[in-house]
Amino acid sequence: MAGYQKIEGTKSDDLESAKTIGLRQAFDIHRGEVISLVGGGGKTTLMFALAQELSSTGGTVITTTTTRILKPSSSETRLLLLETDEESLVNLLIQNLDKYRHITLALKRLPSGKLKGVSAEFVARLTKLNEVSYIIVEADGAALKPLKAPGPHEPVIPHNTSLVIPIVGIDALGCTLTEEAVFRPEIISRLTGLPLGAIISADAIATLITHPDGIIKGSPAHARIIPLINKLDLDKGLSRAENLAHKILERRHPQIGCVVLGQVQFPNAVVKVISANRPAGSSS
């Protein structure tokens, strides 16, 4: 069948049972959520780690993008469906979701090798399917950079998103504001007031995360926003991330009540959750 790709080799019980805080608990995720990931520094890794954890606890999970993503590997998704006709894509999804529990959807493979994503309206349609427990959407691109500012037509966040996760890599902190280090440095400069070529500070990143035209641009007013500071495995990552988290919370954005500190490329993905009141715990 054209566009139908089975990806073998994953099991529903691959989670590391020794986690103190799982991703589901850290982000307070409930059945029926539509989760949109924006920013840089680990969106794709987080998307598939979340999908693995949620599907292993009995839910059915759709992962997709409203922009473009690389083709997932066999360790990232159990089934990839490619189909340009949305009606056919829905039918394939319904036929296979109960068996595979986690399915990645896209429209087609592009000449670049990436997969073309679905529309935000199609994501809204998927939420009406009783068979679907969770939907996770990669809603923008970052050219593999740890920090980014959105372009004029992004991010593409579905209007029924209930949770927005803006992601930054702690390795952006202390870098210079250049194209080599971040994605769209000119826009970051305009939004934060940081001159091009200057050292990227925690204050600048906190501003970029909370600015209405920054990383969370286009987030629905009803959605929770929980930033993730990623790559804490790097040198002094935890202390620097804690400082950045407090800078974010000091902005008192009405939709941001906590910040997750993590290292999503590792089994113990969540290191700590810092709320506006106090830390909620850590892995040890």
NORGI-V513052 format. One record per residue. N is the residue number from 1. PHI is phi in degrees with one decimal (NA if undefined). PSI is psi as a letter, one per 40 degrees, with the letter a starting at -180 (NA if undefined). OMEGA is omega in whole degrees, 0 to 359 (none if undefined). Layout:
[[N PHI PSI OMEGA] [N PHI PSI OMEGA]]
//
This chain:
[[1 NA h 183] [2 -62.8 h 177] [3 82.2 e 184] [4 -107.3 h 185] [5 -127.3 h 176] [6 -87.1 h 179] [7 -117.1 h 186] [8 -87.9 i 162] [9 104.7 e 178] [10 -116.7 i 180] [11 -126.6 i 183] [12 -76.2 e 184] [13 -111.8 f 182] [14 -80.4 e 182] [15 -65.3 i 176] [16 -81.0 h 187] [17 -67.7 e 185] [18 -82.9 e 179] [19 -59.6 h 174] [20 -78.5 d 177] [21 -126.7 h 176] [22 -84.7 i 179] [23 -62.5 d 180] [24 -60.5 d 179] [25 -69.7 d 183] [26 -60.7 d 181] [27 -97.0 e 177] [28 51.6 f 185] [29 -87.8 h 181] [30 -120.7 i 179] [31 -56.3 h 181] [32 96.0 e 182] [33 -70.7 i 165] [34 -111.5 h 188] [35 -112.2 h 178] [36 -109.4 h 181] [37 -105.7 h 181] [38 -135.5 i 178] [39 100.8 a 181] [40 -138.9 i 174] [41 87.3 f 173] [42 132.6 f 182] [43 -60.1 d 184] [44 -65.0 d 178] [45 -60.8 d 178] [46 -64.4 d 182] [47 -56.5 d 183] [48 -78.0 d 174] [49 -66.0 d 176] [50 -61.4 d 181] [51 -61.1 d 180] [52 -63.1 d 182] [53 -67.1 d 183] [54 -68.0 d 180] [55 -71.8 d 180] [56 -72.8 e 179] [57 -100.0 e 172] [58 104.7 e 181] [59 -86.0 i 171] [60 -108.5 h 190] [61 -128.8 h 170] [62 -107.5 h 170] [63 -113.1 h 182] [64 -160.5 a 177] [65 -141.2 i 172] [66 -99.5 e 176] [67 -125.6 b 178] [68 -141.8 i 175] [69 -140.3 i 172] [70 -70.0 i 176] [71 -60.7 h 181] [72 -70.4 i 179] [73 -86.0 i 180] [74 -67.1 d 177] [75 -84.7 e 184] [76 -100.7 d 181] [77 -141.8 i 181] [78 -89.3 d 179] [79 -152.8 h 175] [80 -113.5 h 177] [81 -112.5 h 176] [82 -117.0 h 182] [83 -161.2 h 183] [84 -74.2 d 179] [85 -85.8 h 186] [86 -63.7 d 179] [87 -64.0 d 178] [88 -65.9 d 180] [89 -63.9 d 178] [90 -63.2 d 180] [91 -62.9 d 177] [92 -63.1 d 179] [93 -60.6 d 182] [94 -62.6 d 181] [95 -66.0 d 190] [96 -114.6 e 189] [97 -65.9 d 182] [98 -64.7 d 181] [99 -75.8 d 189] [100 -97.3 d 175] [101 69.4 d 177] [102 -133.8 h 181] [103 -130.3 h 174] [104 -101.2 h 182] [105 -114.1 i 171] [106 -155.7 i 183] [107 -84.6 d 183] [108 -167.6 i 174] [109 -88.5 h 180] [110 -89.6 i 178] [111 -55.4 d 179] [112 -70.7 e 185] [113 97.7 e 177] [114 -76.5 i 179] [115 -103.6 h 177] [116 -80.3 h 184] [117 -82.4 a 182] [118 -96.6 i 179] [119 -81.8 i 176] [120 -62.3 d 179] [121 -67.4 d 178] [122 -67.1 d 176] [123 -60.1 d 178] [124 -60.9 d 178] [125 -65.6 d 182] [126 -62.7 d 182] [127 -67.1 e 180] [128 -84.2 e 180] [129 -83.8 h 181] [130 -64.2 d 183] [131 -73.4 e 187] [132 -98.8 h 179] [133 -91.1 d 184] [134 -142.4 i 173] [135 -127.6 h 179] [136 -120.6 h 188] [137 -121.7 h 168] [138 -85.6 h 195] [139 -102.9 e 173] [140 -162.2 i 178] [141 -118.3 i 182] [142 -138.1 e 179] [143 52.3 f 177] [144 64.1 f 179] [145 -96.7 i 183] [146 -77.9 e 182] [147 -146.4 i 181] [148 -150.0 i 167] [149 -117.6 i 182] [150 -73.6 i 174] [151 -81.0 a 184] [152 -59.9 d 185] [153 -112.4 f 178] [154 -142.9 i 355] [155 -71.7 i 178] [156 -103.3 g 184] [157 -96.2 h 177] [158 -56.2 i 186] [159 -66.7 d 180] [160 -95.6 e 175] [161 -61.9 h 179] [162 -103.5 d 180] [163 -139.5 h 174] [164 -108.1 h 178] [165 -115.7 h 173] [166 -81.1 h 187] [167 -117.7 h 172] [168 -134.0 i 173] [169 -89.5 h 181] [170 -63.4 e 179] [171 -70.8 e 174] [172 -74.1 d 182] [173 -67.1 h 181] [174 92.4 e 175] [175 -77.0 i 174] [176 -88.4 i 182] [177 -79.0 g 182] [178 -136.5 i 178] [179 -64.6 d 179] [180 -68.2 d 186] [181 -100.3 d 186] [182 -136.4 i 180] [183 -101.0 h 182] [184 63.7 g 181] [185 -61.7 d 181] [186 -63.0 d 179] [187 -70.7 d 177] [188 -58.8 d 179] [189 -60.6 d 181] [190 -64.6 d 184] [191 -76.7 d 186] [192 -102.6 e 185] [193 81.2 e 180] [194 -81.9 h 181] [195 -66.1 i 174] [196 -58.3 h 181] [197 88.5 e 179] [198 -78.1 i 178] [199 -77.4 h 181] [200 -76.0 h 183] [201 -101.9 i 176] [202 -63.3 d 178] [203 -61.6 d 180] [204 -65.5 d 179] [205 -66.3 d 178] [206 -60.8 d 177] [207 -65.0 d 181] [208 -63.6 d 180] [209 -70.5 d 187] [210 -96.8 e 181] [211 -67.5 h 181] [212 -61.1 d 176] [213 -104.0 e 180] [214 -90.9 a 187] [215 -59.4 d 183] [216 -90.8 e 179] [217 -50.3 h 178] [218 82.7 e 178] [219 -69.0 h 178] [220 -60.3 i 182] [221 -63.5 d 182] [222 -86.2 e 187] [223 -81.7 i 167] [224 -75.5 i 175] [225 -122.0 h 181] [226 -126.0 h 179] [227 -65.6 i 172] [228 -117.8 h 171] [229 -98.4 h 190] [230 -106.2 i 176] [231 71.1 f 179] [232 -70.1 e 177] [233 -70.6 e 179] [234 -72.1 i 184] [235 -55.9 h 180] [236 58.2 f 183] [237 -63.0 d 184] [238 -65.5 d 183] [239 -63.7 d 180] [240 -69.2 d 179] [241 -69.4 d 177] [242 -61.4 d 178] [243 -62.0 d 179] [244 -63.7 d 179] [245 -59.6 d 179] [246 -66.2 d 177] [247 -61.7 d 179] [248 -64.3 d 183] [249 -67.4 d 177] [250 -63.7 d 178] [251 -70.7 e 177] [252 54.1 f 175] [253 -65.3 h 187] [254 -62.9 d 181] [255 -99.6 e 182] [256 -110.3 h 179] [257 -111.2 e 180] [258 -159.1 i 178] [259 -133.0 h 178] [260 -98.0 h 175] [261 -107.8 h 186] [262 -153.3 a 178] [263 -146.5 g 195] [264 -69.8 e 177] [265 -82.1 e 181] [266 -116.7 i 179] [267 -58.6 d 177] [268 -86.1 g 191] [269 -66.3 d 184] [270 -99.1 h 178] [271 -96.2 d 183] [272 -163.2 i 171] [273 -118.1 h 180] [274 -109.2 h 180] [275 -97.0 i 179] [276 -64.4 e 181] [277 -101.1 d 184] [278 -165.6 i 175] [279 -60.7 i 181] [280 -97.1 e 178] [281 137.9 i 179] [282 -153.2 i 172] [283 -88.3 i 183] [284 -131.3 NA none]]
//
